Amino acid sequence: MNKPHSQYQRYDARELTDEELVQHARVELFHVTRAYEELMRRYQRTLFNVCARYLGNDRDADDVCQEVMLKVLYGLKNFEGKSKFKTWLYSITYNECITQYRKERRKRRLLDALSLDPQEEASEEKTPKPEERGGLDRWLVHVNPIDREILVLRFVAELEFQEIADIMHMGLSATKMRYKRALDRLREKFADASVE
């Protein structure tokens, strides 16, 4: 078995400051993760609580925490220390929470659109929540790939119909028609599922 490289010295990570751990991590990563692991151990619970409060649920908070930890792992080598580690960590966390929040908001907009008549989008009348039926992915498997792409470009990328038409090399009226038909198909499928 190979001996550790001479630059990796023995230390008790629990006794070091954040700044000292950052210095060790910058030298050791990716061969030794002891300093990185201690940094994450120190902030893991607070990190999760911040995400859970911002996003409103544990599942999304856990996903964001995992993403933040990966970004820290890969970013520590380039962290210059212009701010405290804690400030840098929560800056990454905040940005990831915003990204996740926007993603969920777009998904909710799509789900709302699927459950409303396009002519009556302001109506109070709604069908049961699609997430109770298995989520967005379960809905999208019921449309062909072109229609799925139109729905995703419309709701996830938040593009206008003309932009979608240009991207897909279709006419504007054809794009709108496919969009409406895709929504109708999904509503029909959902209505059939709710009868069962």
Disulfide bonds with the S-S distance in Angstrom:
none
